[in-house]
Every structure is written in structure tokens, then in C-alpha cells.
Amino acid sequence: MSEDVVSEPSVCTRQPNQIVRRARIKPGMCGPNSLFVGQVGDWTWDAVSQFCGTDVYNARNEQGSPTYLGFYYYHIKASPDFHPGTLTFGDMLQVDSNVFGFGSESVLTLHLISRASEGTLYAEPLDLDTFYQRTPDNCMFIQNFNRWLVRTEGGSNEKLQKSSPVDFVSEHLPQLPARYSPRLVYDYARRNGSFLTEEQKAQLQCVAQERFEYQVDITRDLNGVGLLYFASYFTIVDQAILRLWRKMAWEDQSFMDRAVLDHQICFMGNANMSAVLMLEAQLWVDPGNPHAQKIFNVVIFEKSADRMMAVATVQL
Amino acid sequence: MSEDVVSEPSVCTRQPNQIVRRARIKPGMCGPNSLFVGQVGDWTWDAVSQFCGTDVYNARNEQGSPTYLGFYYYHIKASPDFHPGTLTFGDMLQVDSNVFGFGSESVLTLHLISRASEGTLYAEPLDLDTFYQRTPDNCMFIQNFNRWLVRTEGGSNEKLQKSSPVDFVSEHLPQLPARYSPRLVYDYARRNGSFLTEEQKAQLQCVAQERFEYQVDITRDLNGVGLLYFASYFTIVDQAILRLWRKMAWEDQSFMDRAVLDHQICFMGNANMSAVLMLEAQLWVDPGNPHAQKIFNVVIFEKSADRMMAVATVQL
């Protein structure tokens, strides 16, 4: 029987650590939800599978236990004309993913995402200098820092421990410069419950706070291996932002229209499906120009153990 | 610079209406959530784009308005050893999608989904006889019946009307036999608020009921064009089932372990982001054998207009 190959989004690699793809935005990848951040996470797993010697979707450690390339730090830098909220059905993207080595238990992936132009691929792979020093213009920079994690107590999602697959290699990749180690950033966030610097806090004013419980939703929040899905943290953070939004008596429509220009989140722990989370959310603005910039800070705790699970700082 | 093509899941077509693909299950496509049903929806849009002359992701009607290939009826038939809840990271599937013509404003797609075996493609395309007469064995049959819908009142999600893209063609496809028209099934469901037949109801007993409000969640429920995402209806139905589950004092873990063997849902309307929904849910069992089979029936209304939005019958 005749078979014709259908054109799929083309994917190609460039030496030594870069994978470039065209991807069509479909309903399962966009919207005012966490589908796009989840899709980018899959692209990270694809890129690491491509370069690091292991099948990330089916990885095992030395003991034969499943090990997951958990998301530890996720940073989106976007531009007013191209941010996750602007993506809709049919958009054709170019996704340029660059993988960097950082020891035997973690790996960093930088994605440069833009509207695809016919036939063009980027000349310059995205590096950390560009990520931190440039403001994205009509594109998004997304940094994913991932660590290999295994369960240590049966089916519990608590006390995940670092453990790499036996076949994981990253020494051959460009190495992450020490000055750009995400550890510097997330250690700060963990200590301070925020990515905001003392200098920023001195210039800004906290104009609203909320503290509320969130029961893990077992019809939505878990992933295919029963862990709290990293993309669900984004939605939980959005729920905290929405509470502050409504507290300020701002319209839901303006919440939907918001442009997230910078979104940092550090994931410090997972939780069981029965967990109740406690969220602490703050809205910070520049008192001299309160409409210019809104910065939301959200800390997620596991309530029963008062254990910090995530810190997010989101700038509109 | 050298470029190597990376192997992507292969996709090929067979004449005249069948598309076959291998697909790897990734975190963004599985779990106790609605990611998999959403992914299947994207495969439907891919298949229709392939065969029906129009780019479903970017379709316009004669007036130039965006028209969406809305989900009207979605029916999953699964087997105890292979149902959406069994899918996990790394599973390699074979997805065999068959498109059938049914007039100028709608189209029906049947997916046969199974674990991929090395190099094998199905000899027999899935047809409606098989869908209705066979019990899937270690595979899933999924039927999607879709209609072209446009907004008629500005940005409102109410009063969507049928309207096809100018370039949509389906006469060249195998036509849906009249006896298998999904209209027969969903007209019944609309009239009766259930897919259960009178005969089934006579044999079964309703042992629990719940009625509760659900506020559309603007951090989760909408899609990339601002409509209530069809996959969100599955989650809303699951929330109703979970309420009944807990009312019966059954464990959350057994809810997570449930095997959905048959899931029918008819989508009769959409809703705005400010909508409050009213859900009516029932649990039916065989009184002679109450643990053998559980059937959940869920009706979703838009509360302010008392408008029926969806009917679902889910059999474990």
C-alpha cells in the first residue's frame, strides 16, 4: 500500500549542543494556562535526550529505579510583543535549544523561541551572556535548569533525592560558566523567599498581600508518574496572582491580557496528592509610578511540614 | 554548518483517509488530567488538515472570520490493560487516524491507539463497524465528531454558529454510514441528559447524586482563542466524579487507579470566562453486583441561562 510521508515540523541538530525545530502551535500547547510551559519542558527533555546519552523519558539510575529530569529552576524572559500569552493556534515557531553541562547530576537548557521566518535558522546559538545581558526583542529566552531526582520512600513524592541515570553524560557539552550558575540565583531565592534583590525591594513598595491554602487537585495537578507536575506550579502561582489582582479590584479581562515579561521560579520540593499547600503572595509596585510595572512574588509551602516548595517572582 | 536531521515520530498517510503516526508519550501528553484527551484532539486537527483541504489551525469562513473545528462528540472505548490512565513517560504509541465525511459542516475522525510494535503498521483501518461492534483489546478506539463553529457576538463564547472554512472539502472521503451518525447518539443524550438507555437505567440503580456549582477557572479552563477548552470539560466531569467518589467514602487512591473503559461526552455549548456552571452528577451501579461496574453521569449547565452545555456518561 502506498505511503506518503507527511511533513512534520523539521528538527535538526547543530554541533555540538544545539537542536533547532519548527513547531506549530496547537490547542494542546497554548492558552491562558500552563500548556506552553509544559511543552517547553518537553522540548528540554527532547534536547537532553539528544545530547546526553540517555533517554530522558525512560531513564533509570544504577539501582534500576526510575529517575526523572526534574525542573529545578525555570526562567522566562519575554518581550511585550511576544510572550506566552500572545501564542495562538497555527503560529509557527522556531525553537532553538542549547544544552550546557553542569556536573553529573544536572543540566541546563536555553531555548530561544521566536516566530519562524521562512527558511531561516539562527546564526548564533543562545548562550548565557545573551540570556542575561540582552532584553529579548520579539522573541523569548527560556532557561530550564534540571536535576535528576528519584523517589526514596516508596510512592512518596517527598524527599526526592538526586540520582543520575547510568548513561547520562554532559562533559562533552559546553560547560556553564560559574558566574551564571543558577545556584547563585536560587540559593538567594530560597533564603529570601523571593528573587527580588534588596535593592529592588528598597525601590519598590508592597501594596497587597494574600495568604491562602491550596488543596492539590488530583484531577489536574499530577503528571504521568504521579508527581506534582512542574507546569502545575505555574498555574498555582497564577491563582495567587489572580487573588491579588481581584483584591486590587482590577478586572479579570486585564488579568487575561497581562504580558508576563519575566517569570522566575525555583522548585525546591514536590508534594503528595493529599497535600495542602500554603501560598504567600505579594504585589510590589514602584510607588512613584505604580502602573509602570507590577511584580508578583509567590512562595508555596507544603502546609503540614511548613516546607518551602517553590518561590516565584513574576514581572509584568 | 552541518545539520543532522533528528528522528521524529514518523507520520505517513495511506489512501484515502488514513494517517498513521508513531508518538512518544511525554509529560505534556499524559497523567491523571486532560492532557491526553487534548493531545488526541490535536491529532484530529492534524488528520483533518491532512485530508480536507483546509489548515484547521488557521481556518477562516467566507466572511473572513476565524472558524474552529469544535468538538461536538468525543467517545473513548478502552480496555482494562490499555486506557488513558495507563499511559506514562516514554510509552511509544501507534496512532492510526481515519477521517470520514459527513456533510459540509462536520467531520468524523476515528483513532485506533495502541502500543507501537517495531515496524508494524495496522493492516486494517478502523471503521465504524469495528468501533461499535468490537471491544478494544489492548488498544483504544477514540471517536471525535467535530463541527465548524464561529463566534457571532463579538468576543462572546455563547451562541457559536456553524460555519465552514471556504476551502473545506470532505466529499472525496469515505462517508459516514447513516446508521452510525453520531447525531442519533447525541440527540438522545441531549434529550435525556444521559447516554444511558432506558433499558440500562431499568437494570441499574442510581446510588448517589451531587449537584454543585463550578466557577470557570481562568487560570486553567480556556484555550488559546479564549474559548472554554474542550479538554477542560473532561476535567470538570472528573471533578464531579471525584465528588461522588468521596461521597461514597471511597479512597482517593482508588479514584486515581480507576480504569475508564467507556467515556462519552457531547458538547452542546461553550461559556464565557465569567460563567458559573451547574453540575448534576449521578452514580449508577448494578444492584445485584454493585462492585462490578460503576457508571457516572454528569450534566453541565451554564447556570445563569440554565443552558445545557454538555452531557457525559463514563463507565469504569
Contacts between the chains, C-beta under 8 A, distances in Angstrom:
chain1	res1	chain2	res2	distance
A	1	B	14	5.7
A	1	B	15	7.4
A	2	B	14	7.2
A	2	B	15	6.2
A	3	B	12	4.3
A	3	B	13	6.8
A	3	B	14	6.0
A	3	B	20	7.9
A	4	B	12	6.3
A	4	B	13	5.0
A	5	B	10	7.4
A	5	B	11	7.0
A	5	B	12	5.4
A	6	B	11	4.7
A	6	B	12	6.5
A	6	B	13	5.7
A	6	B	19	6.7
A	6	B	50	6.2
A	8	B	8	5.4
A	8	B	9	7.6
A	8	B	11	5.5
A	9	B	8	7.6
A	10	B	5	7.4
A	11	B	5	7.0
A	11	B	6	4.6
A	11	B	8	5.5
A	12	B	3	4.3
A	12	B	4	6.2
A	12	B	5	5.4
A	12	B	6	6.4
A	13	B	3	6.8
A	13	B	4	5.0
A	13	B	6	5.7
A	14	B	1	5.6
A	14	B	2	7.2
A	14	B	3	6.0
A	15	B	1	7.3
A	15	B	2	6.2
A	19	B	6	6.7
A	20	B	3	7.9
A	24	B	57	6.4
A	25	B	57	7.6
A	25	B	224	7.0
A	26	B	42	4.4
A	26	B	45	6.7
A	26	B	57	6.5
A	27	B	38	6.6
A	27	B	41	6.3
A	27	B	42	6.1
A	27	B	45	7.3
A	27	B	223	5.3
A	27	B	224	6.2
A	27	B	229	6.8
A	27	B	231	7.9
A	28	B	28	7.4
A	28	B	29	7.8
A	28	B	35	7.2
A	28	B	38	4.3
A	28	B	39	5.4
A	28	B	41	6.9
A	28	B	42	4.8
A	28	B	231	7.6
A	29	B	28	7.8
A	29	B	42	8.0
A	29	B	224	7.9
A	30	B	223	7.5
A	30	B	224	3.7
A	31	B	222	5.8
A	31	B	223	4.5
A	31	B	224	4.2
A	31	B	229	6.6
A	32	B	218	6.4
A	32	B	219	7.0
A	32	B	222	5.3
A	32	B	226	8.0
A	33	B	219	6.9
A	33	B	220	5.2
A	33	B	221	7.6
A	33	B	222	7.0
A	33	B	223	7.9
A	33	B	229	7.6
A	34	B	220	7.8
A	35	B	28	7.2
A	35	B	38	7.8
A	38	B	27	6.6
A	38	B	28	4.2
A	38	B	35	7.8
A	39	B	28	5.4
A	41	B	27	6.3
A	41	B	28	6.9
A	42	B	26	4.4
A	42	B	27	6.2
A	42	B	28	4.7
A	45	B	26	6.7
A	45	B	27	7.3
A	50	B	6	6.2
A	55	B	90	6.9
A	57	B	24	6.4
A	57	B	25	7.6
A	57	B	26	6.6
A	57	B	89	4.7
A	57	B	90	3.5
A	58	B	89	6.8
A	58	B	90	3.6
A	68	B	89	8.0
A	87	B	224	6.4
A	88	B	224	4.5
A	88	B	225	6.0
A	89	B	57	4.7
A	89	B	58	6.8
A	89	B	68	8.0
A	89	B	224	5.5
A	89	B	225	6.1
A	90	B	55	6.9
A	90	B	57	3.6
A	90	B	58	3.6
A	218	B	32	6.5
A	218	B	242	7.0
A	218	B	252	6.0
A	218	B	255	6.9
A	218	B	256	6.4
A	219	B	32	7.0
A	219	B	33	6.8
A	219	B	235	5.3
A	219	B	238	4.1
A	219	B	239	5.3
A	219	B	242	6.0
A	220	B	33	5.2
A	220	B	34	7.8
A	220	B	220	6.9
A	220	B	235	5.8
A	221	B	33	7.6
A	222	B	31	5.8
A	222	B	32	5.3
A	222	B	33	7.0
A	222	B	256	7.9
A	223	B	27	5.3
A	223	B	30	7.5
A	223	B	31	4.5
A	223	B	33	7.9
A	224	B	25	7.0
A	224	B	27	6.2
A	224	B	29	7.9
A	224	B	30	3.7
A	224	B	31	4.2
A	224	B	87	6.4
A	224	B	88	4.5
A	224	B	89	5.5
A	225	B	88	6.0
A	225	B	89	6.1
A	226	B	32	8.0
A	226	B	256	7.7
A	229	B	27	6.8
A	229	B	31	6.5
A	229	B	33	7.6
A	231	B	27	7.9
A	231	B	28	7.6
A	235	B	219	5.3
A	235	B	220	5.8
A	238	B	219	4.2
A	239	B	219	5.3
A	242	B	218	7.0
A	242	B	219	6.0
A	252	B	218	6.0
A	252	B	273	6.6
A	252	B	274	6.8
A	255	B	218	6.9
A	256	B	218	6.4
A	256	B	222	7.9
A	256	B	226	7.7
A	256	B	273	7.0
A	273	B	252	6.6
A	273	B	256	7.0
A	274	B	252	6.8
